[in-house]
Protein backbone atom coordinates (compact mmCIF):
# COMPACT_ATOMS: atom_id res chain seq x y z
CA UNK A 1 0.00 0.00 0.00
CA UNK A 2 1.09 3.56 -0.74
CA UNK A 3 0.11 6.89 0.79
CA UNK A 4 -0.11 9.31 -2.14
CA UNK A 5 -0.30 13.05 -1.47
CA UNK A 6 -3.72 14.65 -1.27
CA UNK A 7 -3.28 16.56 -4.53
CA UNK A 8 -2.63 13.31 -6.38
CA UNK A 9 -5.68 11.62 -4.87
CA UNK A 10 -7.84 14.51 -6.03
CA UNK A 11 -6.30 14.46 -9.50
CA UNK A 12 -6.83 10.72 -9.85
CA UNK A 13 -10.40 10.63 -8.62
CA UNK A 14 -11.95 10.49 -12.10
CA UNK A 15 -10.31 7.13 -12.88
CA UNK A 16 -10.95 4.09 -10.67
CA UNK A 17 -7.95 2.13 -12.01
CA UNK A 18 -5.69 5.14 -11.48
CA UNK A 19 -7.04 5.63 -7.96
CA UNK A 20 -6.33 1.97 -7.18
CA UNK A 21 -2.86 2.12 -8.73
CA UNK A 22 -1.65 5.10 -6.69
CA UNK A 23 -2.62 3.25 -3.51
CA UNK A 24 -0.69 0.15 -4.57
CA UNK A 25 -3.77 -2.02 -5.09
CA UNK A 26 -3.55 -4.95 -7.48
CA UNK A 27 -5.11 -4.29 -10.88
CA UNK A 28 -6.92 -6.76 -13.10
CA UNK A 29 -6.03 -7.08 -16.78
CA UNK A 30 -9.06 -4.99 -17.74
CA UNK A 31 -8.15 -2.36 -15.18
CA UNK A 32 -4.62 -2.10 -16.57
CA UNK A 33 -6.12 -1.61 -20.04
CA UNK A 34 -8.37 1.13 -18.63
CA UNK A 35 -5.38 2.64 -16.80
CA UNK A 36 -3.58 3.11 -20.12
CA UNK A 37 -6.55 5.15 -21.31
CA UNK A 38 -6.99 7.18 -18.11
CA UNK A 39 -7.08 11.01 -18.26
CA UNK A 40 -3.65 11.77 -19.63
CA UNK A 41 -2.42 14.53 -17.33
CA UNK A 42 -3.47 12.69 -14.19
CA UNK A 43 -1.82 9.49 -15.44
CA UNK A 44 1.39 11.34 -16.28
CA UNK A 45 1.53 13.22 -12.98
CA UNK A 46 1.01 10.07 -10.94
CA UNK A 47 3.63 8.09 -12.87
CA UNK A 48 6.23 10.85 -12.64
CA UNK A 49 5.58 11.35 -8.94
CA UNK A 50 6.12 7.68 -8.10
CA UNK A 51 9.09 7.28 -10.43
CA UNK A 52 10.98 10.04 -8.65
CA UNK A 53 9.83 8.82 -5.24
CA UNK A 54 10.82 5.20 -5.80
CA UNK A 55 14.19 6.07 -7.34
CA UNK A 56 14.98 9.03 -5.06
CA UNK A 57 15.30 11.14 -8.23
CA UNK A 58 18.23 9.05 -9.48
CA UNK A 59 18.03 8.91 -13.27
CA UNK A 60 20.37 6.34 -14.71
CA UNK A 61 22.12 4.66 -17.61
CA UNK A 62 25.01 2.27 -18.16
CA UNK A 63 28.00 2.47 -20.48
CA UNK A 64 27.53 -0.59 -22.64
CA UNK A 65 28.23 -2.07 -26.02
CA UNK A 66 25.77 -4.07 -28.10
CA UNK A 67 27.14 -7.17 -29.82
CA UNK A 68 25.40 -9.64 -32.14
CA UNK A 69 27.17 -12.95 -32.58
CA UNK A 70 25.05 -14.09 -35.55
CA UNK A 71 22.27 -12.69 -37.70
CA UNK A 72 21.32 -16.08 -39.13
CA UNK A 73 17.84 -16.98 -37.92
CA UNK A 74 15.09 -19.44 -38.83
CA UNK A 75 12.29 -17.80 -36.85
CA UNK A 76 11.28 -15.38 -39.64
CA UNK A 77 9.63 -12.72 -37.47
CA UNK A 78 7.59 -10.29 -39.53
CA UNK A 79 8.85 -7.25 -37.60
CA UNK A 80 12.56 -7.96 -38.05
CA UNK A 81 14.86 -6.64 -40.77
CA UNK A 82 18.00 -7.83 -39.01
CA UNK A 83 17.95 -11.56 -39.66
CA UNK A 84 19.31 -13.51 -42.61
CA UNK A 85 18.09 -16.97 -43.54
CA UNK A 86 20.58 -19.86 -43.54
CA UNK A 87 22.58 -19.75 -46.77
CA UNK A 88 22.05 -16.03 -47.30
CA UNK A 89 25.03 -13.97 -48.44
CA UNK A 90 24.16 -11.50 -45.68
CA UNK A 91 24.45 -14.13 -42.99
CA UNK A 92 27.33 -14.18 -40.54
CA UNK A 93 28.58 -15.96 -37.44
CA UNK A 94 31.31 -14.12 -35.56
CA UNK A 95 34.19 -15.97 -33.95
CA UNK A 96 34.14 -15.82 -30.14
CA UNK A 97 37.70 -14.49 -30.08
CA UNK A 98 36.76 -11.57 -32.32
CA UNK A 99 33.88 -10.57 -30.06
CA UNK A 100 36.14 -10.94 -27.04
CA UNK A 101 38.68 -8.55 -28.55
CA UNK A 102 35.93 -6.01 -29.25
CA UNK A 103 34.73 -6.28 -25.65
CA UNK A 104 38.25 -5.90 -24.28
CA UNK A 105 38.95 -2.83 -26.40
CA UNK A 106 35.62 -1.25 -25.44
CA UNK A 107 36.39 -1.86 -21.79
CA UNK A 108 39.91 -0.41 -21.94
CA UNK A 109 39.32 2.50 -24.32
CA UNK A 110 35.69 3.48 -23.69
CA UNK A 111 35.08 2.53 -20.09
CA UNK A 112 32.35 0.06 -21.01
CA UNK A 113 30.80 -1.69 -18.01
CA UNK A 114 28.47 -4.08 -19.81
CA UNK A 115 28.34 -6.26 -22.90
CA UNK A 116 24.76 -6.59 -24.12
CA UNK A 117 24.84 -9.54 -26.53
CA UNK A 118 22.12 -11.26 -28.54
CA UNK A 119 21.85 -13.17 -31.80
CA UNK A 120 19.52 -14.92 -34.18
CA UNK A 121 18.11 -18.43 -33.74
CA UNK A 122 20.80 -20.23 -35.70
CA UNK A 123 20.29 -24.03 -35.77
CA UNK A 124 23.84 -24.69 -36.95
CA UNK A 125 25.56 -23.44 -33.81
CA UNK A 126 26.69 -26.13 -31.40
CA UNK A 127 26.54 -25.79 -27.64
CA UNK A 128 30.32 -25.51 -27.52
CA UNK A 129 30.13 -22.31 -29.57
CA UNK A 130 28.05 -20.59 -26.89
CA UNK A 131 30.34 -21.90 -24.16
CA UNK A 132 33.41 -20.53 -25.94
CA UNK A 133 31.62 -17.24 -26.55
CA UNK A 134 30.96 -16.62 -22.87
CA UNK A 135 34.35 -17.93 -21.78
CA UNK A 136 36.28 -15.77 -24.27
CA UNK A 137 34.51 -12.54 -23.39
CA UNK A 138 34.84 -13.03 -19.64
CA UNK A 139 38.53 -13.92 -19.94
CA UNK A 140 39.27 -10.92 -22.16
CA UNK A 141 37.29 -8.42 -20.07
CA UNK A 142 36.74 -9.92 -16.60
CA UNK A 143 35.48 -6.67 -15.09
CA UNK A 144 32.69 -6.30 -17.60
CA UNK A 145 29.20 -7.55 -16.85
CA UNK A 146 27.88 -9.94 -19.50
CA UNK A 147 24.16 -9.54 -20.17
CA UNK A 148 23.43 -12.01 -22.94
CA UNK A 149 20.91 -14.37 -24.55
CA UNK A 150 17.22 -13.54 -24.32
CA UNK A 151 14.77 -16.07 -22.92
CA UNK A 152 13.81 -16.80 -26.54
CA UNK A 153 17.43 -17.63 -27.38
CA UNK A 154 17.81 -19.82 -24.30
CA UNK A 155 14.65 -21.72 -25.28
CA UNK A 156 15.94 -22.18 -28.84
CA UNK A 157 19.42 -23.26 -27.69
CA UNK A 158 17.79 -25.79 -25.40
CA UNK A 159 15.71 -27.23 -28.25
CA UNK A 160 18.55 -27.42 -30.78
CA UNK A 161 21.31 -28.72 -28.50
CA UNK A 162 19.30 -31.28 -26.52
CA UNK A 163 19.97 -29.65 -23.15
CA UNK A 164 17.22 -28.66 -20.76
CA UNK A 165 16.62 -24.97 -20.14
CA UNK A 166 17.97 -25.40 -16.63
CA UNK A 167 21.12 -27.12 -17.92
CA UNK A 168 21.73 -24.32 -20.41
CA UNK A 169 21.28 -21.63 -17.78
CA UNK A 170 23.39 -23.40 -15.16
CA UNK A 171 26.25 -23.88 -17.60
CA UNK A 172 26.11 -20.31 -18.88
CA UNK A 173 26.05 -18.95 -15.34
CA UNK A 174 29.01 -21.14 -14.41
CA UNK A 175 30.99 -19.69 -17.33
CA UNK A 176 30.19 -16.10 -16.43
CA UNK A 177 26.74 -15.07 -17.63
CA UNK A 178 25.68 -12.23 -15.30
CA UNK A 179 22.19 -11.33 -16.50
CA UNK A 180 19.79 -11.72 -19.42
CA UNK A 181 18.42 -8.99 -21.71
CA UNK A 182 14.73 -8.59 -22.34
CA UNK A 183 14.29 -9.14 -26.06
CA UNK A 184 12.18 -11.80 -27.69
CA UNK A 185 8.93 -11.08 -25.89
CA UNK A 186 7.16 -8.66 -28.26
CA UNK A 187 3.63 -9.02 -26.82
CA UNK A 188 2.91 -11.82 -24.36
CA UNK A 189 -0.37 -12.67 -26.04
CA UNK A 190 -0.68 -15.82 -28.11
CA UNK A 191 -3.12 -14.31 -30.63
CA UNK A 192 -0.76 -11.45 -31.44
CA UNK A 193 2.24 -13.77 -31.52
CA UNK A 194 0.59 -16.08 -34.04
CA UNK A 195 0.20 -13.11 -36.36
CA UNK A 196 3.65 -11.55 -36.06
CA UNK A 197 6.04 -14.30 -34.87
CA UNK A 198 4.38 -17.73 -35.03
CA UNK A 199 7.65 -19.69 -34.84
CA UNK A 200 8.86 -18.17 -31.59
CA UNK A 201 8.59 -19.66 -28.13
CA UNK A 202 5.08 -19.29 -26.76
CA UNK A 203 4.46 -16.67 -24.06
CA UNK A 204 4.28 -19.49 -21.50
CA UNK A 205 7.60 -20.97 -22.65
CA UNK A 206 9.23 -17.55 -22.61
CA UNK A 207 8.06 -16.84 -19.08
CA UNK A 208 9.10 -20.29 -17.89
CA UNK A 209 12.67 -19.58 -19.04
CA UNK A 210 12.71 -16.30 -17.15
CA UNK A 211 11.32 -17.99 -14.06
CA UNK A 212 14.00 -20.68 -14.24
CA UNK A 213 16.66 -17.99 -14.57
CA UNK A 214 15.33 -16.15 -11.53
CA UNK A 215 15.33 -19.32 -9.45
CA UNK A 216 18.99 -19.81 -10.40
CA UNK A 217 19.85 -16.26 -9.34
CA UNK A 218 20.13 -14.82 -12.86
CA UNK A 219 18.49 -11.41 -13.13
CA UNK A 220 16.50 -10.67 -16.28
CA UNK A 221 14.85 -7.77 -18.07
CA UNK A 222 11.75 -7.71 -20.23
CA UNK A 223 10.78 -5.67 -23.25
CA UNK A 224 7.39 -5.15 -24.85
CA UNK A 225 7.18 -4.18 -28.51
CA UNK A 226 4.20 -1.93 -29.15
CA UNK A 227 2.88 0.33 -31.89
CA UNK A 228 1.89 -2.32 -34.46
CA UNK A 229 -1.33 -4.39 -34.38
CA UNK A 230 -1.85 -4.55 -30.61
CA UNK A 231 -4.60 -2.88 -28.61
CA UNK A 232 -4.47 -1.69 -24.99
CA UNK A 233 -5.89 -5.02 -23.79
CA UNK A 234 -2.90 -6.87 -25.30
CA UNK A 235 -0.50 -4.45 -23.59
CA UNK A 236 -2.38 -5.03 -20.34
CA UNK A 237 -2.10 -8.82 -20.67
CA UNK A 238 1.65 -8.49 -21.24
CA UNK A 239 2.13 -6.31 -18.16
CA UNK A 240 -0.11 -8.56 -16.04
CA UNK A 241 1.90 -11.65 -16.95
CA UNK A 242 5.14 -9.94 -15.96
CA UNK A 243 3.57 -8.90 -12.67
CA UNK A 244 2.55 -12.51 -12.02
CA UNK A 245 6.08 -13.68 -12.84
CA UNK A 246 7.64 -11.15 -10.49
CA UNK A 247 5.30 -12.11 -7.65
CA UNK A 248 6.00 -15.81 -8.21
CA UNK A 249 9.75 -15.64 -8.80
CA UNK A 250 11.34 -12.20 -8.35
CA UNK A 251 14.28 -11.36 -10.59
CA UNK A 252 12.99 -8.92 -13.19
CA UNK A 253 15.04 -5.73 -12.84
CA UNK A 254 13.61 -3.55 -15.60
CA UNK A 255 10.73 -3.18 -18.03
CA UNK A 256 11.54 -1.74 -21.45
CA UNK A 257 8.71 -0.67 -23.77
CA UNK A 258 10.11 -0.70 -27.32
CA UNK A 259 8.35 1.13 -30.13
CA UNK A 260 7.94 -0.91 -33.32
CA UNK A 261 9.93 0.57 -36.21
CA UNK A 262 8.03 -0.39 -39.39
CA UNK A 263 10.97 0.59 -41.64
CA UNK A 264 12.10 -2.25 -43.89
CA UNK A 265 10.12 -5.00 -42.17
CA UNK A 266 7.43 -7.30 -43.59
CA UNK A 267 5.06 -6.27 -40.79
CA UNK A 268 5.63 -2.64 -41.67
CA UNK A 269 4.58 -3.35 -45.24
CA UNK A 270 1.53 -5.32 -44.08
CA UNK A 271 0.15 -2.57 -41.86
CA UNK A 272 1.14 -0.04 -44.55
CA UNK A 273 1.52 3.10 -42.49
CA UNK A 274 -1.19 2.25 -39.96
CA UNK A 275 1.19 1.77 -37.04
CA UNK A 276 0.40 3.92 -34.00
CA UNK A 277 2.84 6.79 -34.24
CA UNK A 278 1.27 9.28 -31.81
CA UNK A 279 3.70 10.14 -29.05
CA UNK A 280 0.98 10.26 -26.41
CA UNK A 281 0.43 6.51 -26.85
CA UNK A 282 4.12 5.90 -26.04
CA UNK A 283 3.87 8.04 -22.93
CA UNK A 284 0.66 6.36 -21.80
CA UNK A 285 2.37 2.97 -21.97
CA UNK A 286 5.37 4.24 -20.00
CA UNK A 287 3.13 5.82 -17.35
CA UNK A 288 0.75 2.86 -17.02
CA UNK A 289 3.70 0.46 -16.76
CA UNK A 290 5.14 2.45 -13.88
CA UNK A 291 1.87 2.50 -11.98
CA UNK A 292 0.77 -1.07 -12.65
CA UNK A 293 4.18 -2.41 -11.56
CA UNK A 294 4.57 -0.24 -8.46
CA UNK A 295 6.42 -2.09 -5.74
CA UNK A 296 7.41 -4.92 -8.09
CA UNK A 297 9.54 -3.52 -10.92
CA UNK A 298 11.28 -0.27 -10.01
CA UNK A 299 12.98 0.51 -13.31
CA UNK A 300 11.05 1.62 -16.40
CA UNK A 301 13.33 2.35 -19.35
CA UNK A 302 12.90 5.14 -21.90
CA UNK A 303 14.51 3.26 -24.79
CA UNK A 304 15.94 6.09 -26.86
CA UNK A 305 17.07 3.69 -29.60
CA UNK A 306 13.48 3.08 -30.71
CA UNK A 307 11.70 6.16 -29.30
CA UNK A 308 14.16 8.80 -30.43
CA UNK A 309 15.76 11.41 -28.18
CA UNK A 310 12.87 13.82 -27.72
CA UNK A 311 10.25 11.20 -26.93
CA UNK A 312 12.63 9.36 -24.62
CA UNK A 313 13.28 12.60 -22.79
CA UNK A 314 9.54 13.17 -22.47
CA UNK A 315 9.18 9.61 -21.13
CA UNK A 316 11.52 10.61 -18.30
CA UNK A 317 8.73 12.93 -17.14
CA UNK A 318 6.03 10.27 -17.53
CA UNK A 319 7.24 7.42 -15.35
CA UNK A 320 10.57 6.33 -16.82
CA UNK A 321 13.74 6.63 -14.74
CA UNK A 322 16.40 5.06 -16.95
CA UNK A 323 17.75 5.53 -20.48
CA UNK A 324 19.15 2.03 -20.93
CA UNK A 325 22.70 2.51 -22.11
CA UNK A 326 25.11 4.02 -24.58
CA UNK A 327 24.44 1.02 -26.87
CA UNK A 328 27.51 1.40 -29.01
CA UNK A 329 27.13 -0.75 -32.15
CA UNK A 330 23.39 -1.24 -31.65
CA UNK A 331 22.37 -3.39 -34.60
CA UNK A 332 18.82 -4.70 -34.56
CA UNK A 333 16.87 -1.41 -34.48
CA UNK A 334 19.22 0.19 -37.00
CA UNK A 335 18.60 -2.67 -39.43
CA UNK A 336 14.88 -1.92 -39.41
CA UNK A 337 15.38 1.80 -39.95
CA UNK A 338 18.06 1.39 -42.60
CA UNK A 339 20.39 3.67 -40.62
CA UNK A 340 23.63 2.97 -38.82
CA UNK A 341 23.37 3.36 -35.06
CA UNK A 342 26.72 4.07 -33.46
CA UNK A 343 25.38 4.63 -29.97
CA UNK A 344 25.45 7.69 -27.73
CA UNK A 345 28.18 9.26 -25.71
CA UNK A 346 27.62 9.27 -21.98
CA UNK A 347 27.48 13.07 -22.06
CA UNK A 348 24.40 12.99 -24.29
CA UNK A 349 22.54 10.72 -21.88
CA UNK A 350 23.59 12.86 -18.92
CA UNK A 351 22.18 15.92 -20.69
CA UNK A 352 18.88 14.14 -21.37
CA UNK A 353 18.55 13.12 -17.73
CA UNK A 354 19.42 16.55 -16.36
CA UNK A 355 17.07 18.29 -18.78
CA UNK A 356 14.23 16.09 -17.51
CA UNK A 357 14.99 17.04 -13.90
CA UNK A 358 16.80 13.85 -12.85
CA UNK A 359 20.05 13.61 -10.91
CA UNK A 360 22.21 11.58 -13.33
CA UNK A 361 23.90 8.38 -12.19
CA UNK A 362 25.79 5.60 -13.85
CA UNK A 363 24.56 2.19 -12.75
CA UNK A 364 25.53 -1.43 -12.95
CA UNK A 365 23.70 -4.11 -14.97
CA UNK A 366 21.27 -5.12 -12.23
CA UNK A 367 20.49 -1.66 -10.82
CA UNK A 368 22.22 -2.25 -7.50
CA UNK A 369 25.24 0.07 -7.66
CA UNK A 370 24.93 3.74 -8.60
CA UNK A 371 27.75 6.21 -9.16
CA UNK A 372 27.00 9.95 -9.13
CA UNK A 373 28.11 11.49 -12.41
CA UNK A 374 30.42 13.95 -10.68
CA UNK A 375 32.52 11.01 -9.50
CA UNK A 376 32.20 8.98 -12.71
CA UNK A 377 33.60 11.40 -15.29
C-alpha positions in Angstrom: 0.0 0.0 0.0 1.1 3.6 -0.7 0.1 6.9 0.8 -0.1 9.3 -2.1 -0.3 13.0 -1.5 -3.7 14.6 -1.3 -3.3 16.6 -4.5 -2.6 13.3 -6.4 -5.7 11.6 -4.9 -7.8 14.5 -6.0 -6.3 14.5 -9.5 -6.8 10.7 -9.9 -10.4 10.6 -8.6 -12.0 10.5 -12.1 -10.3 7.1 -12.9 -10.9 4.1 -10.7 -8.0 2.1 -12.0 -5.7 5.1 -11.5 -7.0 5.6 -8.0 -6.3 2.0 -7.2 -2.9 2.1 -8.7 -1.6 5.1 -6.7 -2.6 3.3 -3.5 -0.7 0.2 -4.6 -3.8 -2.0 -5.1 -3.5 -5.0 -7.5 -5.1 -4.3 -10.9 -6.9 -6.8 -13.1 -6.0 -7.1 -16.8 -9.1 -5.0 -17.7 -8.1 -2.4 -15.2 -4.6 -2.1 -16.6 -6.1 -1.6 -20.0 -8.4 1.1 -18.6 -5.4 2.6 -16.8 -3.6 3.1 -20.1 -6.5 5.1 -21.3 -7.0 7.2 -18.1 -7.1 11.0 -18.3 -3.7 11.8 -19.6 -2.4 14.5 -17.3 -3.5 12.7 -14.2 -1.8 9.5 -15.4 1.4 11.3 -16.3 1.5 13.2 -13.0 1.0 10.1 -10.9 3.6 8.1 -12.9 6.2 10.8 -12.6 5.6 11.3 -8.9 6.1 7.7 -8.1 9.1 7.3 -10.4 11.0 10.0 -8.6 9.8 8.8 -5.2 10.8 5.2 -5.8 14.2 6.1 -7.3 15.0 9.0 -5.1 15.3 11.1 -8.2 18.2 9.1 -9.5 18.0 8.9 -13.3 20.4 6.3 -14.7 22.1 4.7 -17.6 25.0 2.3 -18.2 28.0 2.5 -20.5 27.5 -0.6 -22.6 28.2 -2.1 -26.0 25.8 -4.1 -28.1 27.1 -7.2 -29.8 25.4 -9.6 -32.1 27.2 -13.0 -32.6 25.0 -14.1 -35.5 22.3 -12.7 -37.7 21.3 -16.1 -39.1 17.8 -17.0 -37.9 15.1 -19.4 -38.8 12.3 -17.8 -36.8 11.3 -15.4 -39.6 9.6 -12.7 -37.5 7.6 -10.3 -39.5 8.8 -7.2 -37.6 12.6 -8.0 -38.0 14.9 -6.6 -40.8 18.0 -7.8 -39.0 18.0 -11.6 -39.7 19.3 -13.5 -42.6 18.1 -17.0 -43.5 20.6 -19.9 -43.5 22.6 -19.8 -46.8 22.1 -16.0 -47.3 25.0 -14.0 -48.4 24.2 -11.5 -45.7 24.4 -14.1 -43.0 27.3 -14.2 -40.5 28.6 -16.0 -37.4 31.3 -14.1 -35.6 34.2 -16.0 -34.0 34.1 -15.8 -30.1 37.7 -14.5 -30.1 36.8 -11.6 -32.3 33.9 -10.6 -30.1 36.1 -10.9 -27.0 38.7 -8.5 -28.6 35.9 -6.0 -29.3 34.7 -6.3 -25.7 38.3 -5.9 -24.3 38.9 -2.8 -26.4 35.6 -1.3 -25.4 36.4 -1.9 -21.8 39.9 -0.4 -21.9 39.3 2.5 -24.3 35.7 3.5 -23.7 35.1 2.5 -20.1 32.3 0.1 -21.0 30.8 -1.7 -18.0 28.5 -4.1 -19.8 28.3 -6.3 -22.9 24.8 -6.6 -24.1 24.8 -9.5 -26.5 22.1 -11.3 -28.5 21.9 -13.2 -31.8 19.5 -14.9 -34.2 18.1 -18.4 -33.7 20.8 -20.2 -35.7 20.3 -24.0 -35.8 23.8 -24.7 -37.0 25.6 -23.4 -33.8 26.7 -26.1 -31.4 26.5 -25.8 -27.6 30.3 -25.5 -27.5 30.1 -22.3 -29.6 28.0 -20.6 -26.9 30.3 -21.9 -24.2 33.4 -20.5 -25.9 31.6 -17.2 -26.6 31.0 -16.6 -22.9 34.3 -17.9 -21.8 36.3 -15.8 -24.3 34.5 -12.5 -23.4 34.8 -13.0 -19.6 38.5 -13.9 -19.9 39.3 -10.9 -22.2 37.3 -8.4 -20.1 36.7 -9.9 -16.6 35.5 -6.7 -15.1 32.7 -6.3 -17.6 29.2 -7.5 -16.8 27.9 -9.9 -19.5 24.2 -9.5 -20.2 23.4 -12.0 -22.9 20.9 -14.4 -24.5 17.2 -13.5 -24.3 14.8 -16.1 -22.9 13.8 -16.8 -26.5 17.4 -17.6 -27.4 17.8 -19.8 -24.3 14.7 -21.7 -25.3 15.9 -22.2 -28.8 19.4 -23.3 -27.7 17.8 -25.8 -25.4 15.7 -27.2 -28.2 18.5 -27.4 -30.8 21.3 -28.7 -28.5 19.3 -31.3 -26.5 20.0 -29.6 -23.2 17.2 -28.7 -20.8 16.6 -25.0 -20.1 18.0 -25.4 -16.6 21.1 -27.1 -17.9 21.7 -24.3 -20.4 21.3 -21.6 -17.8 23.4 -23.4 -15.2 26.3 -23.9 -17.6 26.1 -20.3 -18.9 26.0 -19.0 -15.3 29.0 -21.1 -14.4 31.0 -19.7 -17.3 30.2 -16.1 -16.4 26.7 -15.1 -17.6 25.7 -12.2 -15.3 22.2 -11.3 -16.5 19.8 -11.7 -19.4 18.4 -9.0 -21.7 14.7 -8.6 -22.3 14.3 -9.1 -26.1 12.2 -11.8 -27.7 8.9 -11.1 -25.9 7.2 -8.7 -28.3 3.6 -9.0 -26.8 2.9 -11.8 -24.4 -0.4 -12.7 -26.0 -0.7 -15.8 -28.1 -3.1 -14.3 -30.6 -0.8 -11.5 -31.4 2.2 -13.8 -31.5 0.6 -16.1 -34.0 0.2 -13.1 -36.4 3.7 -11.5 -36.1 6.0 -14.3 -34.9 4.4 -17.7 -35.0 7.7 -19.7 -34.8 8.9 -18.2 -31.6 8.6 -19.7 -28.1 5.1 -19.3 -26.8 4.5 -16.7 -24.1 4.3 -19.5 -21.5 7.6 -21.0 -22.7 9.2 -17.6 -22.6 8.1 -16.8 -19.1 9.1 -20.3 -17.9 12.7 -19.6 -19.0 12.7 -16.3 -17.2 11.3 -18.0 -14.1 14.0 -20.7 -14.2 16.7 -18.0 -14.6 15.3 -16.1 -11.5 15.3 -19.3 -9.5 19.0 -19.8 -10.4 19.8 -16.3 -9.3 20.1 -14.8 -12.9 18.5 -11.4 -13.1 16.5 -10.7 -16.3 14.9 -7.8 -18.1 11.7 -7.7 -20.2 10.8 -5.7 -23.2 7.4 -5.1 -24.8 7.2 -4.2 -28.5 4.2 -1.9 -29.2 2.9 0.3 -31.9 1.9 -2.3 -34.5 -1.3 -4.4 -34.4 -1.8 -4.6 -30.6 -4.6 -2.9 -28.6 -4.5 -1.7 -25.0 -5.9 -5.0 -23.8 -2.9 -6.9 -25.3 -0.5 -4.5 -23.6 -2.4 -5.0 -20.3 -2.1 -8.8 -20.7 1.6 -8.5 -21.2 2.1 -6.3 -18.2 -0.1 -8.6 -16.0 1.9 -11.6 -16.9 5.1 -9.9 -16.0 3.6 -8.9 -12.7 2.5 -12.5 -12.0 6.1 -13.7 -12.8 7.6 -11.1 -10.5 5.3 -12.1 -7.7 6.0 -15.8 -8.2 9.8 -15.6 -8.8 11.3 -12.2 -8.3 14.3 -11.4 -10.6 13.0 -8.9 -13.2 15.0 -5.7 -12.8 13.6 -3.5 -15.6 10.7 -3.2 -18.0 11.5 -1.7 -21.5 8.7 -0.7 -23.8 10.1 -0.7 -27.3 8.4 1.1 -30.1 7.9 -0.9 -33.3 9.9 0.6 -36.2 8.0 -0.4 -39.4 11.0 0.6 -41.6 12.1 -2.2 -43.9 10.1 -5.0 -42.2 7.4 -7.3 -43.6 5.1 -6.3 -40.8 5.6 -2.6 -41.7 4.6 -3.3 -45.2 1.5 -5.3 -44.1 0.1 -2.6 -41.9 1.1 0.0 -44.5 1.5 3.1 -42.5 -1.2 2.2 -40.0 1.2 1.8 -37.0 0.4 3.9 -34.0 2.8 6.8 -34.2 1.3 9.3 -31.8 3.7 10.1 -29.1 1.0 10.3 -26.4 0.4 6.5 -26.8 4.1 5.9 -26.0 3.9 8.0 -22.9 0.7 6.4 -21.8 2.4 3.0 -22.0 5.4 4.2 -20.0 3.1 5.8 -17.4 0.8 2.9 -17.0 3.7 0.5 -16.8 5.1 2.4 -13.9 1.9 2.5 -12.0 0.8 -1.1 -12.7 4.2 -2.4 -11.6 4.6 -0.2 -8.5 6.4 -2.1 -5.7 7.4 -4.9 -8.1 9.5 -3.5 -10.9 11.3 -0.3 -10.0 13.0 0.5 -13.3 11.1 1.6 -16.4 13.3 2.3 -19.4 12.9 5.1 -21.9 14.5 3.3 -24.8 15.9 6.1 -26.9 17.1 3.7 -29.6 13.5 3.1 -30.7 11.7 6.2 -29.3 14.2 8.8 -30.4 15.8 11.4 -28.2 12.9 13.8 -27.7 10.2 11.2 -26.9 12.6 9.4 -24.6 13.3 12.6 -22.8 9.5 13.2 -22.5 9.2 9.6 -21.1 11.5 10.6 -18.3 8.7 12.9 -17.1 6.0 10.3 -17.5 7.2 7.4 -15.3 10.6 6.3 -16.8 13.7 6.6 -14.7 16.4 5.1 -16.9 17.7 5.5 -20.5 19.2 2.0 -20.9 22.7 2.5 -22.1 25.1 4.0 -24.6 24.4 1.0 -26.9 27.5 1.4 -29.0 27.1 -0.7 -32.1 23.4 -1.2 -31.6 22.4 -3.4 -34.6 18.8 -4.7 -34.6 16.9 -1.4 -34.5 19.2 0.2 -37.0 18.6 -2.7 -39.4 14.9 -1.9 -39.4 15.4 1.8 -39.9 18.1 1.4 -42.6 20.4 3.7 -40.6 23.6 3.0 -38.8 23.4 3.4 -35.1 26.7 4.1 -33.5 25.4 4.6 -30.0 25.5 7.7 -27.7 28.2 9.3 -25.7 27.6 9.3 -22.0 27.5 13.1 -22.1 24.4 13.0 -24.3 22.5 10.7 -21.9 23.6 12.9 -18.9 22.2 15.9 -20.7 18.9 14.1 -21.4 18.5 13.1 -17.7 19.4 16.6 -16.4 17.1 18.3 -18.8 14.2 16.1 -17.5 15.0 17.0 -13.9 16.8 13.9 -12.8 20.1 13.6 -10.9 22.2 11.6 -13.3 23.9 8.4 -12.2 25.8 5.6 -13.9 24.6 2.2 -12.7 25.5 -1.4 -13.0 23.7 -4.1 -15.0 21.3 -5.1 -12.2 20.5 -1.7 -10.8 22.2 -2.3 -7.5 25.2 0.1 -7.7 24.9 3.7 -8.6 27.7 6.2 -9.2 27.0 10.0 -9.1 28.1 11.5 -12.4 30.4 13.9 -10.7 32.5 11.0 -9.5 32.2 9.0 -12.7 33.6 11.4 -15.3 
